[in-house]
Amino acid sequence: MKSIDQCHLYGILDAGYTSPADFPRVARLMVEGDGIDILQLRAKGASLEDVKRWADAVHAITIEAGVPLVINDHPAVAAAVGAEIIHVGQDDMPLAEVRKLVPQNTLIGKSTHSIDQAMAAAAEGADYIGFGPLFATLTKPDYIPIGIDDILTLHQRLSIPIFCIGGIKKENLLSVLSAGAKRVVIVSGILQAEDVPAYVRDCKRILTT
């Protein structure tokens, strides 16, 4: 299983783009070969029972591939399926409360939208953070893009992994890396690609050159 430090390309199975019935097929495409390094399951508004059922099916795939599975929002589901990581947002419970609900070795990630929030999440004990949205994105239409100017500063101030997120695609990936990013989350670019494994390979090649 990859450690969080080994992960640079983060994919998300998002029910807003992919039918949950199609989660296993798409997950296999995303992890195929030297695929994504880390995979989150995100299904806003779904019942805990449904999220657990989908997570069980996806986790079987990610375990075989050595890819950590992240459960978005639901510590109880992460604990029940044995997911490696739980991810929470700014409006969710404090990380100290989250830690009480998951096994001791479960990592916790937190979404942040400014340098101050990022620093606070690290101080709170987050194992990694998401930082964004860098650009406008249909995934989070209500969030104001924060741009790329703070990426380098944040990397100079924090030592935990920082995954930049929000409107990042293969076409603008190089500019995000040039601004100081080392790790990225790509959602719609991967999920809407005609050839998912090829798209992932292209992104990883950009990330490692």
C-alpha positions as CSV (number, residue, x, y, z in Angstrom):
1,M,0.0,0.0,0.0
2,K,1.4,3.4,-1.0
3,S,2.1,5.8,1.8
4,I,0.7,9.3,1.7
5,D,4.2,10.7,1.0
6,Q,4.4,8.5,-2.2
7,C,1.1,9.9,-3.5
8,H,1.1,12.7,-6.1
9,L,-1.9,12.1,-8.3
10,Y,-5.2,12.0,-6.4
11,G,-8.4,10.9,-8.1
12,I,-12.0,11.2,-6.9
13,L,-14.9,8.9,-7.8
14,D,-17.6,11.6,-7.6
15,A,-21.2,10.6,-7.9
16,G,-21.8,14.0,-9.6
17,Y,-19.9,12.7,-12.6
18,T,-20.1,8.9,-12.4
19,S,-23.1,6.7,-11.6
20,P,-22.4,4.8,-8.4
21,A,-23.3,1.6,-10.2
22,D,-20.3,2.4,-12.4
23,F,-17.9,3.1,-9.6
24,P,-16.1,-0.3,-9.7
25,R,-15.5,-0.2,-13.5
26,V,-14.2,3.4,-13.3
27,A,-12.1,2.6,-10.3
28,R,-10.4,-0.2,-12.2
29,L,-9.6,2.2,-15.0
30,M,-8.2,4.8,-12.7
31,V,-5.8,2.4,-10.9
32,E,-4.9,0.4,-14.0
33,G,-1.1,0.0,-14.5
34,D,0.8,2.9,-12.9
35,G,-2.4,4.7,-12.3
36,I,-3.6,7.2,-9.7
37,D,-1.8,7.1,-6.4
38,I,-4.8,7.7,-4.1
39,L,-8.6,7.4,-4.7
40,Q,-11.4,9.2,-2.9
41,L,-15.0,8.1,-3.0
42,R,-17.4,11.1,-2.8
43,A,-21.2,10.8,-2.9
44,K,-22.7,13.9,-1.4
45,G,-26.3,13.3,-0.1
46,A,-26.2,9.5,-0.4
47,S,-27.2,7.4,2.6
48,L,-24.5,5.8,4.8
49,E,-25.7,2.4,3.8
50,D,-25.2,3.2,0.1
51,V,-21.8,4.8,0.6
52,K,-20.7,1.8,2.6
53,R,-21.8,-0.6,0.0
54,W,-20.1,1.3,-2.8
55,A,-17.0,1.7,-0.7
56,D,-16.7,-2.0,0.0
57,A,-16.8,-2.7,-3.7
58,V,-14.2,0.0,-4.6
59,H,-11.9,-0.9,-1.6
60,A,-11.5,-4.4,-2.9
61,I,-10.1,-2.9,-6.1
62,T,-7.9,-0.3,-4.5
63,I,-6.4,-2.9,-2.0
64,E,-5.4,-5.1,-4.9
65,A,-3.7,-2.1,-6.6
66,G,-2.0,-0.9,-3.5
67,V,-3.9,2.4,-3.7
68,P,-5.2,4.0,-0.5
69,L,-8.9,4.6,-0.4
70,V,-10.3,7.8,1.0
71,I,-13.9,8.2,2.2
72,N,-15.3,11.7,2.0
73,D,-17.3,13.0,5.0
74,H,-18.2,9.8,6.8
75,P,-15.8,8.6,9.5
76,A,-18.2,5.7,10.4
77,V,-18.1,4.4,6.9
78,A,-14.3,4.7,6.7
79,A,-14.1,2.7,9.9
80,A,-16.6,0.1,8.8
81,V,-14.9,-0.6,5.5
82,G,-11.3,-0.3,6.8
83,A,-10.5,2.6,4.5
84,E,-7.0,3.9,4.8
85,I,-8.0,7.6,4.9
86,I,-11.0,9.8,5.9
87,H,-11.3,13.3,4.4
88,V,-13.4,16.1,6.0
89,G,-14.2,19.7,5.1
90,Q,-14.1,23.0,6.9
91,D,-17.7,22.6,8.2
92,D,-17.3,19.1,9.5
93,M,-16.4,18.0,13.1
94,P,-13.0,18.8,14.5
95,L,-10.2,16.4,13.7
96,A,-9.9,15.3,17.4
97,E,-13.5,14.1,17.2
98,V,-12.9,12.4,13.8
99,R,-10.0,10.5,15.3
100,K,-12.2,9.0,18.0
101,L,-14.4,7.4,15.3
102,V,-11.8,5.7,13.1
103,P,-9.0,3.2,13.8
104,Q,-5.7,4.6,15.1
105,N,-3.9,4.1,11.9
106,T,-6.4,5.9,9.7
107,L,-5.1,9.0,8.1
108,I,-7.1,12.2,8.1
109,G,-7.2,14.8,5.3
110,K,-8.9,18.2,5.4
111,S,-10.1,20.6,2.8
112,T,-8.7,24.1,3.1
113,H,-9.3,27.3,1.1
114,S,-6.7,29.7,2.3
115,I,-3.2,29.8,3.8
116,D,-4.8,30.4,7.3
117,Q,-7.1,27.4,7.0
118,A,-4.2,25.3,5.8
119,M,-2.0,26.2,8.7
120,A,-4.9,25.6,11.1
121,A,-5.6,22.2,9.7
122,A,-1.9,21.2,10.1
123,A,-1.9,22.5,13.7
124,E,-5.1,20.5,14.3
125,G,-3.2,17.3,13.2
126,A,-4.2,16.8,9.6
127,D,-2.1,14.2,7.9
128,Y,-2.5,16.0,4.6
129,I,-4.6,18.9,3.2
130,G,-6.5,19.7,0.1
131,F,-5.8,23.3,-1.0
132,G,-8.2,25.1,-3.4
133,P,-10.2,25.5,-5.5
134,L,-7.4,26.9,-7.6
135,F,-9.8,27.5,-10.5
136,A,-13.5,27.6,-11.1
137,T,-15.0,24.1,-11.0
138,L,-18.4,22.6,-11.5
139,T,-17.7,20.2,-8.6
140,K,-17.8,23.1,-6.1
141,P,-19.6,25.9,-8.0
142,D,-20.2,28.0,-4.9
143,Y,-16.5,28.2,-4.0
144,I,-14.6,31.3,-5.1
145,P,-11.3,30.3,-6.9
146,I,-8.2,31.2,-4.9
147,G,-5.8,31.1,-7.7
148,I,-2.2,29.8,-7.7
149,D,-0.3,32.6,-6.1
150,D,-0.2,31.1,-2.6
151,I,0.9,27.6,-3.6
152,L,4.7,28.2,-3.2
153,T,4.3,30.1,0.0
154,L,2.2,27.4,1.6
155,H,4.8,24.7,0.6
156,Q,7.5,26.8,2.2
157,R,5.5,26.9,5.5
158,L,4.1,23.4,5.7
159,S,5.8,20.0,5.7
160,I,2.7,17.8,5.4
161,P,1.5,16.7,1.9
162,I,-0.5,19.4,0.1
163,F,-2.8,18.3,-2.7
164,C,-3.9,21.3,-4.9
165,I,-7.4,20.9,-6.1
166,G,-10.1,22.6,-8.1
167,G,-10.3,22.9,-11.9
168,I,-7.0,21.2,-12.5
169,K,-6.8,19.2,-15.7
170,K,-4.0,17.9,-17.9
171,E,-4.1,21.1,-20.0
172,N,-3.2,23.4,-17.0
173,L,-1.3,20.9,-14.9
174,L,2.1,22.2,-15.9
175,S,1.2,25.8,-14.9
176,V,0.1,24.5,-11.5
177,L,3.3,22.7,-11.0
178,S,5.3,25.7,-12.1
179,A,3.6,27.7,-9.4
180,G,5.0,25.3,-6.8
181,A,2.5,22.5,-6.5
182,K,3.9,19.0,-5.9
183,R,0.6,17.0,-5.6
184,V,-2.7,17.5,-7.4
185,V,-6.3,16.3,-7.4
186,I,-7.9,15.8,-10.8
187,V,-11.6,15.0,-10.9
188,S,-13.6,15.8,-14.1
189,G,-10.6,15.6,-16.4
190,I,-10.1,11.9,-15.4
191,L,-13.8,11.0,-15.1
192,Q,-14.7,12.5,-18.4
193,A,-11.7,11.3,-20.4
194,E,-12.4,9.1,-23.4
195,D,-9.4,6.9,-22.4
196,V,-9.1,7.1,-18.6
197,P,-5.9,5.0,-18.2
198,A,-4.1,7.0,-21.0
199,Y,-5.2,10.4,-19.4
200,V,-3.9,9.3,-16.0
201,R,-0.6,8.2,-17.6
202,D,-0.3,11.6,-19.3
203,C,-0.9,13.4,-16.0
204,K,1.6,11.3,-14.1
205,R,4.2,11.9,-16.8
206,I,3.7,15.6,-16.4
207,L,3.9,15.3,-12.6
208,T,7.2,13.4,-12.8
209,T,9.1,15.4,-15.5
